[in-house]
Amino acid sequence: AAAAAAAGPRLNNNQLYKFSYSTELLLDKARGSKEGSAGYRISSDVNINLVWRDPSNKDDQLIQLAISNVRIEPVTERSEKNNILHGATTESILGKTKLAALTKPFLVHLKNGKIKAFYSYWSESATIKNLKRGISSLLQFQIHTGKVVENDVSGRCTVQYQATQGQVTRTKILETCKSSETGFTTHSTVLGVKRKSSSVTVFKLEDGFIRSAEAEETHFLAVNAHRSTAAKILSRQSLVLLGKEAGPFEVAGKDVAGVVKSVDEKLAAVGVVPEKLKAQCKGCPSLFEHWQAVKKQLEPASLSKATAPRSFLGFIQSIRKASKDEILKVLKSASKTTLPQVVDAVTSSQTPASLDAMLEFLNFTDAKGLVLQERFLYACGFASHPNERMLQALLSIAKGKIGSTEIKESVVIIMGALVHKLCLKGSCNLSTVVEVKKMILEGPESTQVESEVQMYLLALKNALLPEAIPILTKIAESEVGSYSTIALTALERYDVNLITPEVNHSKHRSSFNGFYSHVHVKQTVNRIYHQNRRIYEKNVRAAAADVILSSNPSYIEVKNLLLSIGNLPHEMNKYMLSKIQDILRFQMPASKIIRQALEDMISHNYDRFAKVGSSSAFSGFMAQSPDVTSTYSLDILYSGSGILRRSNMNIYGASQGSMLHGLQVAIEAQGLESLIAATPDEGEEDLESFAGMSALLFDVQLRPVTFFKGYSDLMSKMFSMTGEPINVVKGLILLTDHSEVIQLQSGLKANAEFQGGLAIDISGGMEISLWYRESKTSVNNRGALVVTGNVTVDMDFLRAGVEVSFDTEASLDFITTVQFSEYPFLVCMQMDKATFPVR
């Protein structure tokens, strides 16, 4: 009885089963209409018969399939004008050779309901073999309920079977499918693309074999930050029994291989799993021709318009198909004004050829090439899916001779960002990553030069290595204010769980808990804020307060912060008060514990909460939608004399439970009291005069920019300051980058490409007028964002596709004006934001 129970479909000998088969494909926008979709249906007749069966196992069968009467038509009703297939015959679409190949019989070896081998001809095109594999996938099923791993044209997938009398339902768990083609995606969820897929086939059985098989597979791809920008793939297959008639006899033979040979010498086992298709591009422009067509849109004057990132994305797609020589030809022919944008595009392409072309084109020993070298480095830092080779290239540059110190600093700072991205991908143990980690972890101790120590600290701030926490904690208590500030702002970027002691800490314990405890970080930052060991500059204490308040503060920590208000330097009292009120008003994570602490009248009284001053901290919403919430914050800390000490502007985006630090522009100034004959605050008496700006963009800290350093530099710039903002970042960034091949069960292949490009221009400035006793700082942000998604199904003879996209242009200015002719000084803060329409 056990032997008699079938495992899967069984064919009767000397019988020809006549089926009709059709597969259809529809591509559409997410909320599309039937009319707006693109797609086609391929239908045919299929004759199936048994060629051979193992005498000792009824479920070991060799089956022949023959396709005939092939028709190709649009799925949707279209007018003649819009129907590209109108008047075409199958032969004119496929061509004689391919039609002959498709209608040539092929064999499938089925054992216990699973396809063991697929026999066809090596000379056939991959498209034809894949269509045959698609029909074969409807012969594979089992008659009992359960979960199993199977191979078919979708790859190697986990499959769930549900069997009832005369019917089997097969559900393919598509996220488990492993196929030979790998894609890539952006490391940040906020900028990413999410795919939801399903695949279900229902088999109805009769007399041990198939009466009908109906399959439906859908894939839905959406941009996380704007879910209505989405594309949908719908693929259906249908195999229906028309009737049976007397068929050919079984072939005699001992084993499958022998039988196959006797049927046709040329038949070969060509594999069940699909093979890669070479995408041919007929009549596509060369890279150089593409460049000629888009170069106008990439001139600096066009960078704030959406046409710039749109051209940039198309240009990247061309570069990804180009050779190193073709890329060099474009780099060498570009004008001086467009060349930086070409460097952005070539570097963002992230192919071996594009990296080789950049390394050959740029000469890092030449100090005059600073702009292009920096653009190359920033594009590496923003890389959507960097690999070890890119990090290796930067390491070789760092070890070689570099013409400018600014570039040397940028190389190391950006290497930190690449280490972080590679570690996120699980590539933390690659040899180059290990070497760079060692270099930046030992960096701060290895040199006495202030700019070099800062460079290594900024690299650590980008890399976010757990093993750097003890180093940053130690440096936070340094006597050099700038070191402390970088170390503290770096600690603030870590996952809260790495800094705050938690009850269940097993997941991080292994990494560095052996020689280090979380308590240590919290003790250190509290010591700095409360100046238990020595006096610190205000901005260092403010940075320490930020770390305390953003890492699950305890009741006692909050209470001590509240008690300090009233005993701080004048403007800092007001700053801390604003900070606390902002957390309460904006309901940040620390607000709950602050409310508890405020129930105590000693810490919550009029004397503390009525402090006057001009410093402030404020947060608000930039945009709120179901898909993404964007918030901004602006913190400003003044010196007692009315001169700006620190201004910090942040923009965050949150989507799907994940957070992206979109932008931070911090302006710092110190040692300017002598200009207006004022007394410096405690701990700031000997500071060298300095003003500068530091930017962090899309989680990547960039090299800070100095406005002036030292008294003589200040005086010379003071009289020539035009108030023209200094550029911090300008260029094109590839933000979203998602590419995947979706192998459909029907044998067709869909290519999904989603790219998002941003043209950005951020500048900042600071001017001081001694005559009017007025200072002004400005941060100007200009940007245009375009996200496009293309899903195409490309067979050698027919192509269907859908494109979805959105774009927006935005401008945002923060301007702060202070008049310090009398106290309390007058402050005017402006945020100027145009509406940003999304198209």
C-alpha positions in Angstrom: 0.0 0.0 0.0 2.8 2.4 0.9 4.4 1.9 -2.6 1.0 2.7 -4.2 0.6 6.1 -2.5 1.7 8.6 -5.1 4.2 11.3 -4.1 3.3 13.7 -6.9 1.7 13.7 -10.4 1.7 10.4 -12.3 1.1 9.9 -16.0 -0.4 6.9 -17.7 1.6 5.1 -20.3 0.7 5.4 -24.0 -1.5 8.4 -23.4 -1.1 11.9 -24.9 -2.4 14.7 -22.6 -3.5 17.7 -24.5 -3.3 21.0 -22.6 -3.9 24.7 -23.3 -1.3 26.9 -21.6 -1.1 30.7 -21.2 1.2 33.0 -19.2 0.5 36.7 -18.8 2.4 39.6 -17.4 1.1 42.9 -16.2 3.3 45.9 -15.1 1.5 48.8 -13.4 1.7 51.7 -11.0 0.6 50.8 -7.5 -2.8 52.4 -7.8 -3.0 51.8 -11.5 -5.9 51.1 -13.8 -6.3 48.2 -16.2 -5.9 50.6 -19.1 -2.7 52.1 -17.9 -0.8 48.9 -17.5 1.7 47.4 -19.8 2.0 43.7 -20.5 1.4 40.8 -22.8 0.0 37.2 -22.9 1.8 34.2 -24.5 -0.6 31.3 -25.1 -0.1 27.9 -26.8 -1.0 24.3 -26.8 1.1 21.8 -24.9 1.2 18.1 -25.5 2.5 16.0 -22.6 3.3 12.3 -22.5 5.3 9.7 -20.5 8.6 8.7 -22.2 9.9 6.2 -19.6 9.2 5.1 -16.0 11.5 3.3 -13.6 9.9 -0.2 -13.2 10.7 -0.2 -9.5 9.4 3.3 -8.7 6.2 4.6 -10.3 7.1 8.1 -9.2 10.4 8.2 -11.2 9.2 9.4 -14.6 10.7 11.0 -17.7 8.1 13.2 -19.4 8.1 14.9 -22.8 6.5 18.3 -23.4 5.8 19.8 -26.8 4.6 23.4 -27.4 2.7 24.3 -30.5 0.4 27.0 -31.9 2.1 29.9 -30.0 0.3 33.3 -29.9 1.5 36.6 -28.4 -1.0 39.4 -27.7 -1.5 42.4 -25.4 -3.3 41.6 -22.1 -5.3 44.7 -22.1 -7.7 45.9 -24.9 -5.8 48.5 -26.9 -6.6 50.6 -29.9 -4.7 49.6 -33.1 -2.6 52.8 -32.8 -1.4 51.9 -29.2 -1.0 48.2 -29.9 2.6 47.5 -30.8 1.6 43.8 -31.6 -1.1 44.8 -34.1 -0.7 42.9 -37.4 2.3 41.0 -36.1 2.5 37.2 -36.4 4.2 35.1 -33.7 7.0 34.3 -36.2 7.5 38.0 -37.0 7.9 38.8 -33.2 10.0 35.8 -32.2 11.9 35.2 -35.4 12.1 31.9 -37.2 14.9 30.4 -35.2 13.4 31.2 -31.8 9.9 30.0 -32.8 11.5 26.7 -34.0 13.4 26.3 -30.7 10.3 27.0 -28.6 8.2 24.4 -30.4 11.0 21.8 -30.3 10.0 19.1 -27.7 11.9 18.9 -24.4 12.1 16.5 -21.5 11.6 16.7 -17.7 12.8 14.1 -15.2 10.3 14.0 -12.4 11.1 12.0 -9.3 8.6 11.8 -6.3 6.9 14.9 -7.6 10.1 17.0 -7.8 12.0 18.0 -11.0 15.3 16.3 -11.0 16.5 17.5 -14.4 15.4 19.6 -17.3 16.6 18.5 -20.8 16.7 20.9 -23.7 19.4 22.2 -26.1 22.5 24.3 -25.3 22.2 26.3 -28.5 18.7 27.7 -27.5 18.6 31.3 -26.2 18.2 31.7 -22.4 14.8 33.3 -22.9 13.4 30.2 -24.8 14.8 27.8 -22.2 13.3 30.0 -19.4 9.8 29.9 -21.0 10.1 26.1 -21.1 11.3 26.0 -17.5 8.2 28.1 -16.6 5.8 25.5 -18.0 7.8 22.7 -16.3 7.3 24.5 -12.9 3.6 23.6 -13.2 4.5 19.8 -13.1 6.2 19.9 -9.8 4.0 19.4 -6.7 3.4 16.9 -3.9 0.2 15.2 -2.8 0.7 15.6 1.0 0.6 18.7 3.2 4.0 20.1 4.4 6.9 22.4 3.9 9.8 21.6 1.6 12.7 23.2 -0.2 12.4 23.0 -4.0 14.3 24.1 -7.1 12.6 25.6 -10.1 12.8 28.6 -12.4 12.3 31.0 -9.4 15.5 29.6 -7.8 15.8 27.5 -4.6 12.8 28.3 -2.5 10.9 27.1 0.6 7.4 26.0 -0.4 4.3 25.2 1.7 1.9 22.6 0.4 -1.8 22.3 1.5 -3.5 19.1 0.1 -7.2 18.2 0.2 -9.2 15.7 -1.9 -8.4 16.3 -5.6 -6.7 19.7 -5.0 -3.2 20.9 -3.9 -2.3 24.5 -3.1 1.4 25.5 -3.4 2.5 28.7 -1.7 6.0 29.8 -2.5 7.7 31.8 0.3 9.5 34.1 -2.1 11.7 35.9 0.4 13.5 32.5 1.0 14.4 32.1 -2.8 18.1 32.0 -3.5 19.0 32.7 -7.1 22.3 33.3 -8.9 21.6 36.9 -9.6 22.2 39.3 -6.7 21.2 42.9 -6.6 22.0 45.6 -4.1 20.1 48.1 -2.0 20.7 51.3 0.1 21.8 50.6 3.6 19.4 53.2 5.1 15.7 52.1 5.5 14.5 55.7 5.3 15.9 56.0 1.8 15.2 52.4 0.8 12.7 50.4 -1.2 10.5 47.6 0.2 9.2 44.7 -1.8 6.2 42.6 -0.8 5.6 39.4 -2.8 3.4 36.4 -3.0 3.1 33.3 -5.2 0.3 30.8 -5.1 -0.5 27.9 -7.5 -3.7 25.8 -7.2 -3.6 22.3 -8.8 -6.8 20.4 -9.5 -6.2 16.7 -10.1 -8.0 13.9 -12.0 -6.9 10.3 -12.4 -3.5 11.1 -10.7 -2.5 13.9 -13.1 -3.3 17.5 -13.6 -6.8 18.7 -14.7 -5.8 22.3 -14.3 -3.0 24.4 -12.7 -3.6 28.2 -12.0 -0.7 30.3 -10.7 -0.7 33.9 -9.6 2.4 35.8 -8.5 2.6 39.5 -7.5 5.5 41.7 -6.5 4.9 45.2 -5.1 7.8 47.6 -4.8 7.4 50.9 -3.0 9.7 53.8 -2.0 9.7 53.9 1.9 9.7 57.7 2.1 6.9 58.1 -0.5 4.9 54.8 -0.6 2.6 56.0 -3.4 5.6 55.9 -5.7 5.3 52.2 -6.3 5.2 49.6 -9.1 3.4 46.3 -9.3 4.2 43.1 -11.2 1.5 40.6 -11.8 2.3 37.3 -13.4 -0.3 34.6 -14.1 0.0 31.1 -15.5 -2.8 28.7 -16.5 -2.5 25.1 -17.7 -5.8 23.4 -18.5 -6.5 19.8 -19.8 -8.4 19.8 -23.1 -8.5 16.0 -23.5 -6.5 12.8 -23.8 -5.9 10.5 -26.7 -3.7 7.4 -27.5 -0.1 8.4 -27.3 3.4 7.0 -28.1 4.6 3.9 -26.2 7.1 4.0 -23.4 10.8 3.8 -24.5 12.8 0.9 -23.2 15.9 1.6 -21.1 17.7 1.1 -17.8 18.3 4.7 -16.7 17.2 8.3 -17.6 20.5 9.3 -19.2 20.4 6.3 -21.6 16.8 7.0 -22.5 17.4 10.7 -23.2 20.3 9.8 -25.5 18.1 7.4 -27.4 15.4 10.1 -27.9 17.8 12.7 -29.2 21.6 12.8 -29.0 21.7 16.6 -28.7 19.4 16.9 -25.7 21.3 17.9 -22.5 20.5 18.6 -18.9 20.6 22.4 -18.9 19.6 22.9 -15.3 16.2 23.7 -13.7 17.3 27.0 -12.2 17.3 29.9 -14.7 20.4 31.3 -16.3 21.4 35.0 -16.5 20.2 36.9 -19.4 22.5 39.3 -21.3 20.7 42.5 -21.5 21.1 43.7 -25.1 20.5 47.3 -25.8 19.7 47.9 -29.4 20.3 51.4 -30.6 21.2 52.8 -27.2 23.4 55.9 -27.2 27.0 55.5 -26.2 28.1 57.0 -22.9 29.7 59.9 -24.7 26.4 60.6 -26.7 24.4 60.4 -23.5 26.8 62.9 -21.9 26.4 65.3 -24.8 22.6 65.1 -24.3 22.6 65.8 -20.5 25.5 68.1 -19.9 23.4 71.3 -20.0 21.3 70.1 -17.1 24.5 69.4 -15.0 25.8 73.0 -15.2 26.0 74.5 -11.7 23.3 77.0 -12.4 20.8 74.2 -13.0 21.6 72.3 -9.8 18.6 73.5 -7.8 16.1 72.3 -10.4 14.7 68.8 -10.5 16.1 68.3 -14.1 19.6 68.0 -12.6 19.1 65.0 -10.4 16.9 63.4 -13.1 19.7 63.7 -15.7 22.2 62.5 -13.0 20.2 59.3 -12.4 20.0 58.5 -16.1 23.7 59.3 -16.6 24.6 56.9 -13.7 22.6 54.1 -15.5 24.7 54.7 -18.6 28.0 54.8 -16.7 27.2 51.4 -15.0 27.2 49.8 -18.5 30.4 51.6 -19.7 34.0 50.6 -19.8 36.8 52.5 -18.1 38.0 54.0 -21.4 34.5 55.3 -22.3 34.3 56.9 -18.8 37.7 58.5 -19.1 36.7 60.0 -22.4 33.8 61.8 -20.8 35.9 62.9 -17.8 38.5 64.4 -20.1 36.0 66.2 -22.3 33.9 67.8 -19.6 34.1 71.5 -19.1 35.5 73.0 -16.0 32.0 73.9 -14.7 30.4 70.5 -15.3 33.4 68.3 -14.3 32.6 68.2 -10.5 29.1 66.9 -11.3 30.6 64.2 -13.7 32.9 63.2 -10.8 29.8 62.8 -8.6 28.1 60.6 -11.1 31.1 58.4 -12.0 31.9 57.8 -8.3 28.3 57.1 -7.4 28.1 54.4 -10.1 30.2 52.1 -7.9 31.3 49.8 -10.7 34.9 48.4 -11.0 35.3 50.4 -14.2 34.1 53.7 -12.7 36.4 53.4 -9.7 39.4 52.6 -11.9 38.6 55.6 -14.2 38.4 58.0 -11.2 41.7 56.7 -9.7 43.4 57.2 -13.0 41.9 60.6 -13.6 42.6 62.2 -10.3 46.1 63.1 -9.2 46.1 63.3 -5.4 49.7 64.7 -5.3 48.4 67.9 -7.0 47.1 70.4 -4.4 45.3 72.3 -7.2 42.8 69.5 -7.8 41.2 70.0 -4.3 37.6 70.5 -5.5 37.4 67.4 -7.7 39.3 65.2 -5.1 36.9 66.3 -2.4 33.9 65.6 -4.6 35.2 62.1 -5.3 35.8 61.5 -1.6 32.3 62.8 -0.5 30.6 60.6 -3.2 32.5 57.6 -1.8 31.3 58.6 1.7 27.7 58.7 0.4 28.1 55.4 -1.6 24.9 53.4 -1.4 26.5 49.9 -1.4 30.3 50.4 -1.1 32.6 47.4 -1.3 36.0 46.5 0.1 37.7 47.7 -3.1 36.5 51.3 -2.6 37.9 51.3 1.0 41.1 49.8 -0.3 41.5 52.6 -2.9 41.1 55.3 -0.2 43.6 53.5 2.1 46.2 53.5 -0.8 45.6 57.2 -1.3 46.0 57.8 2.5 49.3 55.9 2.5 50.6 57.7 -0.6 51.6 61.3 -1.1 48.7 63.8 -0.9 49.2 67.4 -2.1 46.8 69.1 0.3 46.2 68.6 4.1 42.5 69.2 3.7 42.3 66.2 1.3 44.4 64.0 3.7 41.9 64.8 6.4 38.9 64.1 4.2 40.3 60.7 3.1 40.6 59.5 6.7 37.2 61.0 7.8 35.5 59.3 4.8 37.2 56.0 5.4 35.4 56.0 8.8 32.1 56.4 7.0 32.9 53.4 4.7 33.9 51.3 7.7 30.5 51.9 9.3 28.6 51.0 6.1 30.7 47.8 5.5 30.2 46.8 9.1 26.5 47.3 8.8 26.6 44.8 5.9 28.4 42.3 8.0 31.8 42.8 6.4 33.5 44.1 9.5 36.2 41.3 9.4 37.4 41.9 5.8 41.2 42.5 5.9 41.0 46.1 4.6 38.3 47.0 7.1 40.3 45.5 10.0 43.4 47.5 8.8 41.5 50.8 8.7 39.8 50.2 12.0 43.2 49.7 13.6 44.5 52.9 12.0 41.6 55.1 13.2 41.4 53.5 16.7 45.1 54.1 17.3 45.0 57.5 15.5 44.2 59.9 18.3 47.1 58.6 20.4 49.6 58.4 17.5 50.0 62.2 16.9 50.4 65.5 18.7 49.2 67.6 15.8 45.8 69.1 16.7 44.3 68.9 13.2 45.4 65.2 12.9 43.9 64.2 16.2 40.6 65.9 15.1 40.7 64.1 11.8 40.9 60.7 13.6 38.2 61.6 16.0 35.9 62.6 13.1 36.7 59.3 11.4 35.7 57.5 14.7 32.5 59.6 14.8 31.6 58.3 11.3 32.7 54.7 12.0 30.7 54.2 15.2 32.7 51.2 16.3 31.7 49.8 19.7 35.4 49.4 20.6 35.9 53.2 20.1 33.5 54.0 23.0 36.3 53.8 25.7 38.6 56.0 23.6 36.0 58.6 23.0 35.0 58.6 26.7 38.6 59.2 27.7 39.1 62.0 25.1 35.8 63.6 26.2 37.6 64.8 29.3 40.5 66.3 27.3 41.8 69.8 28.0 41.4 70.7 24.3 37.8 71.9 23.9 37.5 70.8 20.2 38.6 67.2 21.1 36.0 67.0 23.8 33.2 68.4 21.6 33.9 65.9 18.8 34.2 63.0 21.3 30.9 63.9 23.0 29.0 64.5 19.7 30.3 61.1 18.5 29.1 59.4 21.7 25.7 60.9 21.2 25.4 59.2 17.8 25.8 55.6 19.2 22.8 53.3 19.8 21.5 54.2 23.3 21.9 50.6 24.4 25.7 50.8 23.9 25.9 53.8 26.3 23.2 53.1 28.9 23.4 50.2 31.3 20.5 47.8 30.6 19.3 44.8 32.4 19.5 42.5 29.5 22.8 43.2 27.7 23.8 39.9 26.3 23.7 41.1 22.7 26.5 43.7 23.1 28.4 42.1 26.0 30.6 40.0 23.9 31.9 42.9 21.9 33.7 45.1 24.4 32.1 44.7 27.8 35.1 42.8 29.0 37.3 45.8 29.4 34.7 48.5 29.7 31.4 49.3 31.3 28.5 51.5 30.3 28.4 53.1 33.7 31.7 54.6 32.8 30.3 56.7 29.9 27.5 58.1 32.0 29.8 58.9 34.9 32.2 60.7 32.5 29.6 62.9 30.8 28.0 63.8 34.1 31.5 64.7 35.5 32.1 67.0 32.5 28.7 68.7 32.7 29.0 69.3 36.5 32.7 70.2 36.2 33.6 67.8 39.1 37.3 67.6 38.1 37.9 70.9 36.2 36.3 73.8 34.5 35.1 73.2 30.9 34.1 75.5 28.1 30.3 76.1 27.8 29.9 74.3 24.5 31.6 71.2 25.9 29.2 71.2 28.8 26.3 71.8 26.5 27.4 68.8 24.4 27.7 66.7 27.6 24.1 67.7 28.5 23.0 66.5 25.0 24.5 63.1 25.6 22.9 62.8 29.0 19.5 63.8 27.8 19.5 61.6 24.7 20.6 58.4 26.4 17.8 57.3 28.7 18.7 59.5 31.6 18.0 58.3 35.1 15.8 60.3 37.6 18.9 61.3 39.6 20.8 62.5 36.4 17.8 64.6 35.4 17.4 66.0 38.9 21.0 67.1 39.0 20.7 68.8 35.6 17.7 70.7 36.9 19.4 71.7 40.1 22.4 73.1 38.1 20.2 75.7 36.4 20.8 78.9 38.2 24.4 78.2 39.0 25.6 78.0 35.4 27.2 80.8 33.3 24.5 83.3 32.5 23.6 82.3 28.9 24.0 78.6 29.7 21.3 78.8 32.3 18.9 80.0 29.6 20.2 77.4 27.1 19.6 74.5 29.6 16.2 75.8 30.4 15.2 76.0 26.8 16.6 72.5 26.2 14.4 71.1 29.0 11.3 72.9 27.9 11.8 71.8 24.3 12.1 68.1 25.4 8.8 68.5 27.3 7.0 70.4 24.5 8.2 68.1 21.7 7.6 64.9 23.9 11.1 63.5 23.3 12.0 60.2 25.0 13.4 62.0 28.1 10.2 64.0 28.7 8.7 61.3 31.0 11.5 61.3 33.4 11.8 65.1 33.3 8.2 65.4 34.3 8.8 63.1 37.3 11.8 65.2 38.4 9.8 68.4 38.0 7.3 67.3 40.7 10.1 68.2 43.2 9.8 71.9 44.2 13.5 72.2 45.0 14.4 71.6 41.4 11.3 73.2 39.9 11.0 76.7 41.2 10.6 80.2 40.0 14.1 81.2 40.7 15.5 78.5 38.3 12.8 78.7 35.7 12.7 82.5 35.2 16.3 82.9 34.0 16.6 85.4 31.2 19.0 85.3 28.3 19.1 84.9 24.5 20.2 81.3 24.1 17.6 78.9 23.0 16.7 75.3 21.8 13.7 74.6 19.6 12.4 71.6 17.7 9.6 71.3 15.2 8.1 69.3 12.3 9.3 70.0 8.7 6.9 67.5 7.2 4.6 64.8 8.5 3.2 62.1 6.3 2.1 58.5 6.9 5.4 57.4 5.2 8.0 59.7 6.7 8.2 62.3 9.5 10.8 64.9 9.2 11.8 67.1 12.2 14.2 70.0 12.6 15.9 71.4 15.7 17.9 74.6 16.2 20.0 75.1 19.3 21.9 78.4 19.9 24.2 79.1 22.8 25.7 82.6 23.3 28.6 83.8 25.4 27.8 86.2 28.2 29.0 89.0 25.9 26.4 88.3 23.3 28.6 86.7 20.7 27.5 83.4 19.3 29.3 80.4 20.9 27.5 77.5 19.2 24.6 77.2 16.7 23.5 73.8 15.8 20.8 73.0 13.2 19.6 69.4 12.6 17.2 67.7 10.3 16.1 64.1 10.9 13.9 61.8 8.8 12.1 58.8 10.3 10.4 56.0 8.4 9.4 52.4 9.2 10.9 52.7 12.7 14.3 53.8 11.5 16.0 57.1 11.7 18.2 59.1 9.3 20.2 62.1 10.4 19.7 64.0 7.2 21.6 67.2 8.0 23.5 68.9 10.7 25.2 72.2 10.4 27.1 73.4 13.4 28.7 76.8 13.6 31.1 77.5 16.4 32.8 80.7 17.4 35.2 81.4 20.3 37.7 84.0 21.7 35.9 87.0 20.1 35.3 88.9 23.3 38.4 91.0 22.9 36.8 92.5 19.8 34.1 94.2 21.8 36.1 94.6 25.0 34.0 92.2 26.9 34.9 89.7 29.6 35.1 86.0 28.5 33.0 83.4 30.5 34.6 81.1 33.0 37.0 78.6 31.5 37.2 80.5 28.2 39.7 83.2 29.1 42.6 81.9 26.9 40.8 80.7 23.8 42.3 81.5 20.5 39.8 83.4 18.3 38.2 81.1 15.9 35.0 80.5 13.9 34.1 77.5 11.8 31.5 75.3 10.6 31.0 71.5 10.5 28.4 69.6 8.5 27.0 66.1 8.8 25.0 64.9 5.8 23.0 61.7 5.6 24.8 60.2 8.6 28.2 61.1 7.2 30.3 63.7 9.0 32.2 65.9 6.5 35.5 67.8 7.0 34.8 71.0 9.0 35.3 74.4 7.3 37.2 77.2 9.1 36.0 80.8 8.6 39.0 82.3 10.4 41.6 81.2 13.0 43.8 83.5 15.1 43.5 87.2 15.7 45.4 88.4 12.6 43.4 86.1 10.3 40.2 87.4 12.0 41.2 91.0 11.5 42.1 90.6 7.8 38.8 88.8 7.2 36.8 91.2 9.4 37.4 94.0 7.0 36.9 91.9 3.9 33.9 89.9 5.1 31.2 90.5 2.5 28.7 88.3 4.2 28.9 85.9 1.2 28.2 82.5 2.6 31.0 79.9 2.4 30.1 76.7 0.6 30.0 73.6 2.8 28.6 71.0 0.4 27.6 71.3 -3.2 26.9 68.5 -5.6 24.8 65.5 -6.6 24.2 62.6 -4.3 22.8 59.2 -5.1 20.6 58.6 -2.1 18.3 55.7 -3.0 19.9 52.9 -5.0 18.0 49.6 -5.3 18.5 47.1 -8.0 17.2 43.6 -8.2 16.3 40.8 -10.6 12.9 39.2 -9.9 12.7 35.8 -11.5 9.1 35.0 -12.1 7.8 31.4 -12.0 6.6 31.8 -15.6 10.2 32.0 -16.7 10.1 35.7 -17.4 12.5 38.0 -15.6 11.7 41.4 -14.2 14.4 44.0 -13.5 13.6 46.5 -10.9 15.8 49.7 -10.6 14.9 52.4 -8.1 17.2 55.4 -7.8 16.9 58.6 -5.9 19.2 61.6 -6.7 19.6 64.8 -4.7 21.1 68.0 -6.0 22.2 69.9 -2.9 23.9 73.2 -2.1 24.5 74.1 1.5 26.4 77.2 2.6 26.8 79.0 5.8 28.3 82.3 6.9 29.0 84.5 9.8 29.5 88.3 9.8 30.2 90.6 12.6 29.8 94.4 12.4 31.7 96.2 15.2 30.2 99.5 13.9 26.6 98.4 14.5 27.5 95.9 17.2 25.7 93.2 15.4 26.4 89.7 14.3 24.6 87.5 11.8 24.9 83.8 11.1 23.1 82.1 8.2 22.7 78.6 7.0 21.3 78.3 3.5 20.0 75.0 2.1 18.9 74.4 -1.5 18.0 71.0 -2.8 16.1 69.1 -5.5 15.2 65.5 -5.1 14.1 63.0 -7.8 13.3 59.3 -7.2 12.5 57.1 -10.1 11.6 53.4 -10.2 11.8 51.4 -13.4 10.5 47.8 -13.7 11.1 46.1 -17.0 10.6 42.7 -18.3 13.0 42.3 -21.2 12.8 39.2 -23.5 15.1 39.3 -26.6 12.1 40.0 -28.8 9.7 42.0 -26.6 10.0 44.4 -23.8 7.5 45.8 -21.3 8.1 48.3 -18.6 6.6 50.8 -16.2 8.2 53.9 -14.7 7.1 55.6 -11.5 8.7 58.8 -10.1 8.4 61.8 -7.9 10.4 65.0 -7.6 10.5 68.0 -5.3 12.5 71.2 -4.9 13.1 72.8 -1.6 14.9 75.7 0.0 15.4 76.4 3.7 17.3 79.2 5.3 18.1 79.7 9.0 19.2 83.3 9.8 20.1 84.5 13.3 20.8 88.2 13.9 22.0 89.4 17.3 22.4 93.1 18.4 24.8 93.2 21.4 25.0 96.9 22.0 23.1 96.5 25.3 22.0 93.7 27.6 19.8 91.7 27.3 20.8 91.6 23.6 18.2 91.4 21.0 18.0 88.2 18.9 16.0 87.6 15.8 15.8 84.0 14.6 14.2 83.3 11.2 13.5 80.1 9.4 12.6 80.7 5.9 11.1 77.8 4.1 9.3 77.7 0.8 6.6 75.1 0.3 7.9 72.0 -1.4 5.4 70.6 -3.8 5.8 66.9 -4.6 5.2 66.1 -8.2 
